[in-house]
Amino acid sequence: MNNDEFIRRDLAVLWHPCTQMKDHEQLPLIPIRRGDGVWLEDFNGQRYLDAISSWWVNLFGHANPRISMPIKEQLDRLEHVLLAGFSHEPVVQLSERLVALTPAALTRCFYADNGSSAVEVALKMSFHYWQNQGANHKTKFVNLSNSYHGETLGALSVGDVELYKKTYQPLLLEPITVASPDCYYRQDGQSTEEYSKQQFAQMEQVLAQRHQEICAVIVEPLVQCAGYMRMYDPVYLALLRDACDRYGVHMIADEIAVGFGRTGTLFACEQAGVAPDFMCLSKGLTGGYLPLSVVLTSEPVYQAFYDDYQKLTAFLHSHSYTGNPLGCTAALATLDIFEQDKVIEANKILSEAMYREVQELQDHPHVAEVRQCGMILAIEMAADKVAKTPYPWQERRGLAVYRHGLEEGVLLRPLGNVVYFMPPYVITQEQIRHMTKVAIEGIHLATK
Ligand SMILES: *Cc1c(COP(=O)(O)O)cnc(C)c1O
């Protein structure tokens, strides 16, 4: 079967995620028949370098035997069992290792099966904690402008990307939104640290005035990924931790996208030396193999739910596939690779290579910023470089880069006017050169 035949079958029965399906009258759907390392291969045999890790999930390449073999073995032992009243080896091992790897205050793992669900768990747990403490007036959440935490109604409520949220506004919780510490609009010559510190003033004010009604502040540490890969300084997280402690408010770190080495450390919170009260993980958790998510929390939170059944303080939340053994096995194999290959150190060389290869864009008349945080590098195209005036979204400049990438065998999927790389860690320096070269050509074409 070739691409065309397959696409006809697909478009007859599927409704694809995050897609205006009418686009596919013009824009070809890409059917993938196999993956191998950084490569995806379509039904015509054309290959694409997966520069965005298949929506930020893949860490060590497609069809990596170091992950797929343990999954195959686990499949013959136990595919799934409910996690209420029952347990299994992979989930206990994984929990032990996550507790050891994350900041010391995080001692308990609660599982779900996708990122949005993990965010729902963290929001409900925080609210319920305060209920169990008799703090019934705490019903609000604080979020940052331009943040993203998923698509289910609770998670969507605490996000702030208008494109995904606006339509559903009447259905949503109303968070208190504070200006993001995102450093894109800092003054010329101002350091990211200064700017992020300055932006914290608004957070401090909101917490000072309204802490009695606030359950938690939710943030994406260091990089607002779906929010156009905007980045900020770790100092903001340190200030936030301190303020949350002073005002009796939880801190939720949504590390669903930035966890597992993307920002240059295993977890982004490490760069600020802070432990959140809740840490949400998914995406890279299983190396990109299977849907799984986890919320880590602290002993005081756990203890606030621990009581006689009749007190009705338990957290009665579950998902059918909570803690699935195959997903946990994939996660264990992923952690093994981090350990065995000293991945965090090795990635430094790759992130330096990405940085070097895009330097010519610094002088490009329509590139307003080239920014990087570890293994994430983003290039912001703008109509006016100095004033940072964006191109109108209707022009879909990013889409032109996407099309060029596909023609040249690189899967880039710009977010609006922002072209970015978030490749699997098995990418070579030569592949980085290819990926960046194609992106730079695409940016030239799209900004002509
Ligand atoms: C992707 C993402 C989510 C949602 O995860 P899903 O598995 O897609 O539901 C939540 N938060 C952040 C920061 C994300 O990037």
The ligand as an SDF file (V2000), in Angstrom:
LIG
                    3D

 15 15  0  0  0  0  0  0  0  0999 V2000
    1.3670   18.0160   26.8540 C   0  0  0  0  0  0  0  0  0  0  0  0
    1.2060   18.7310   28.1320 C   0  0  0  0  0  0  0  0  0  0  0  0
    0.1470   18.4430   29.0020 C   0  0  0  0  0  0  0  0  0  0  0  0
   -0.9580   17.4920   28.6400 C   0  0  0  0  0  0  0  0  0  0  0  0
   -0.5300   16.1660   28.4770 O   0  0  0  0  0  0  0  0  0  0  0  0
   -1.4530   15.1810   27.5920 P   0  0  0  0  0  0  0  0  0  0  0  0
   -0.8190   13.8480   27.7780 O   0  0  0  0  0  0  0  0  0  0  0  0
   -1.3350   15.6820   26.1810 O   0  0  0  0  0  0  0  0  0  0  0  0
   -2.8220   15.2530   28.1340 O   0  0  0  0  0  0  0  0  0  0  0  0
    0.1060   19.1030   30.2120 C   0  0  0  0  0  0  0  0  0  0  0  0
    1.0430   19.9890   30.5620 N   0  0  0  0  0  0  0  0  0  0  0  0
    2.0830   20.2920   29.7600 C   0  0  0  0  0  0  0  0  0  0  0  0
    3.0980   21.2700   30.2200 C   0  0  0  0  0  0  0  0  0  0  0  0
    2.1840   19.6990   28.5000 C   0  0  0  0  0  0  0  0  0  0  0  0
    3.1660   20.0480   27.6770 O   0  0  0  0  0  0  0  0  0  0  0  0
  1  2  1  0
  2  3  1  0
  2 14  2  0
  3  4  1  0
  3 10  2  0
  4  5  1  0
  5  6  1  0
  6  7  2  0
  6  8  1  0
  6  9  1  0
 10 11  1  0
 11 12  2  0
 12 13  1  0
 12 14  1  0
 14 15  1  0
M  END
$$$$
